[in-house]
Amino acid sequence: MYDFAYHKPSSLAAAVSLLSADPDAKFISGGQTLLPALKHRLNKPTSVVDLTGIAEMRGIRREGNKLVIGALTKHVEVATSAEVKAAIPALAQMAATIGDTQVRNRGTMGGSVANNDPAADYPAAVLGLGATIVTSKRKIAADDFFVSMFTTALEVDELLVAVEFPIPEKAGYAKMRNPASRYVMAGAFVSKGPMGLRVAINGAAACVFRQTDMEAALASNWSPEAAAGVKQSADEMNGDIHGSAEYRAHLVSVMAKRAVIAAG
Amino acid sequence: MNVITPFEGIGARVRRKEDLRFLSGRGQYTDDINRPGQAHAWILRSQHAHARILSIDTAVAAAMPGVVAIFTSADLTAIGGIPCGWQIHNKDGTPMAEPKHPVLAEGKVRHVGDPVAVVIAETRTQARDAGEAIQVEFEVLSGVSGTTAALDPAAPRVHDDVTGNLCYDWHIGDKAVTDAAFAQAAHRVVFETTNNRLVPNAMEPRCAVGDYDTTTGEHTLFTTSQNPHVIRLLMGAFVLNIPESKLRVVAPDVGGGFGSKIYHYAEEAIVTWAAAKLGRAVKWTSDRTEAFVSDAHGRDHVTRAELALDKEGTFLGLRVHTQANMGAYLSTFAPCVPTYLYATLLAGVYATPAIYAEVKAVFTHTVPVDAYRGAGRPEATYLLERLVDVAAKQCGFDKLALRRRNFIATDAFPYQTPVALEYDSGDYFSTLDQALETAGWADFEARRTEAAGRGRLRGIGISTYLEACGIAPSAVVGSLGARAGLYEVGTIRVHPTGSITVLTGSHSHGQGHETTFAQLVCDKLGVPISQVDIVHGDTAKVPFGMGTYGSRSLAVGGSAMDKAMDKIITKGKRIAAHLMEASVEDIEFDRGTFRVAGTDKTKALAEISLAAYVPHNYPHDELEPGLEETAFYDPKNFTYPGGCHIAEVEIEKETGRVTLINFTAVDDVGRVINPMIVEGQVQGGIAQGVGQALLENCIYDEEGQLLSGSMMDYAMPRADDLAPVSVATHTTLCTHNPLGVKGCGEVGAIGSPPAVINAVVDALRDYGVSHVEMPATAPKIWSIINGKSL
């Protein structure tokens, strides 16, 4: 780890101004991605801005037909929240499968969404539920948020504050883990509700994406078979020592099918 | 007789004495050791698999904060290369190619991770900062990582003077007799396989602290080693030219070794040398990333085997051609792994009358490969137990009947194999029957049918294995190329009031020796284990030792203790005879009590020891005072644990994912001292074997870049990858050591991989599959099920 300055602001405004003043600063919340990168000297920020003192970024609350979850909410909190379990059980179940116990006790939803790791879980839930990202500047629809691998619509001095999840009629998530890293090899988050019928695929490609053919198939026939019947093209799927693009394309159909089963 | 309650002797399920300190965080590992004035070393390693070093510019780095010194090979001209401990001879009698293994790269780097320079600074961070500022100009060269590819005459050479990258071309067995057996065979079965390369990944990364006393000229090395005396010998005599009397090597608590901490590594020599050069202690601690490219790897064989059978299925002959990857340099015991720890095991549990094996050892641009838990024997077992299943399927024999037909008969021991070893004891029929019963083999088809209803393919697989451990008779291994003896040393120090300190050359790095060895002493001398302390891991305390590997600690180290205890008893009897005014021939000893035979006159061991240390009334004319004895025990033979492992797996058809459902092991490890420790050792070994079969794979690209260089890409088995493991023992005693013990450290890793793969192949029986290479990953299985090329 290289030396860096450390700041712990207590307000959103203070955090944003720290980053505006220093474009080489990094936000940190749970640190489950940034800390390993720092330890491996893969990242050399001038300063690290610790967000965990900002009360405005905390909390899980129901607002009408939406569930609003603060960016600093830890995976374990989402996994065990009665509010989340009642409103969007698939989201709680998804959070319960992220990483391991240590990761879930440190890692935060905002960190995972803002990092947009293609093999992370949360981007699939956010896109698959058609959520809205609330930032320090504006609101961004999930469809416009995840741009490409590790890249989102967030500007450098823009902070993810909360995510508003519309409450679906039903939703489900299924994934296949990489046997080494336990990150997602291929996963699918499906939902049916106010945002229409949505199928978000993570792990399999460079960035989470909507599988529109499956959405169409499920819209006309909500069944596991309908999802499984849609074949994902292997083009643009990841291929590596853990599985070929063709295998990942196949997994997309299998995971979508399982997600529909999980959704009920 | 001195009865200790509860019983703590041989066979008692005693809790491990060492666990209190380990579980409460009070273990003392090498990285916990900090010496006054200590500096820190960081090693600049090659990112290239093969490159010429054109220049190294350390000027900027040397001026950075905290830097004490920077060394490259140019500074090490007075020291030797890292020695190899075993010399194999080619078929034509010439010695193997043994290119120099420099401590720091000289002129070229030959694998990713090859050390180029060392920076020593006040802190580890400063050392690393400066290390990253060293400018090395490389001319990148083509590399080769594959074993077979490296033998291609057109392949890049790892060492300029080693033609064809061939380290040796060795053979064993009678070729003519074997060929004749094939000529009359009714069936010939061919099997080709690659035994996947593994990264050991002991929980504790390696660490070394060098210290030097300028007033006495004494060097001290604290290191994560399985055998400190061996390191003292290799490093002192061959690398740094330090006499034993001036070199102390300490291996304190060590957090797992699995073979990877047997070897003498460059970092040990660097910190020891630099400490003397700088007059201050130097510490180096590996991180996990560094461990992937600097700890010796395991396995990595490419093999073609042929089995000849008569029409009833009796094995007539076995021919094996193996190419073994040595990596870029010869690690300490590397040459003996694919030869005397592998090809000599090719008889397995079978009475195959003719065996011929050829082994080519090959240099590649990869991390050196050496012994890893099992070392050669897992490769041999995997080959044989897969081959037998393949033969059964191809020729239409029942796989159990084929095994039973060819087992060495229980009354045939001692049994001389055609590949040098003479087995002393075993009972392969009983371990098989017991395992079949425990695993519910007979009811398997019902479970398979039930699984099919869930969309799962269920398979069951068996491995009836044998291994040779308890290494080894010094004269024998010497004739085979070992450059050291393989005896062990034990000292029994009975203190004046009767408590006991044992000094042993064996080293415990997870095995529970402090308990098992204390139980031996308790059983024989009648002293409770709380009053028996086991001292190991320090050349300044223990007279000598060859260390712990090859499941040798109990069979060899324990036998040395037993011999030393015999000497204690012999001397004690003479003291007792004097004190009780009896003839020494009339003194009996049983668990702590000396008795005049047929009388009620007794003396406790503590009374004898007190008399020995306070010798007011003592046979001074015959005996020296004191009660301490040392024995060197050189084994008469290897020991031969064996048994039967059965794995049951399910394959999810949709994804190809293999799940281990349950695992049954019935092992003959000889006499069991502590059943709980044996179970733990076997379970741990099985976890590693299952890891090799289903998960672990060290992958290089063709040129030698490591693709699975971290836990993100190298799949270690975790608790949820495993399944309930049933461990039982069926004992036949070793006939040639005093304890009747065989060894249990490696059986799990040796017996289990073929059981798992046999189960996977069985699960795929409807798909026309004859073999699945390790590891049986989900995409691989899915490709097979769907008829795709891999």
Interface residues (C-beta under 8 A of the other chain):
Chain A: M1 H40 R41 M176 P179 A180 S181 Y183 I241 H242 G243 S244 E246 Y247 H250 L251 V254
Chain B: T125 R128 E132 T289 E654 T655 R657 L695 N697 I699 L707 S708 M711 M712 D713 Y714 A715 M716 D721 T777 A778 P779 W782 S783 K788
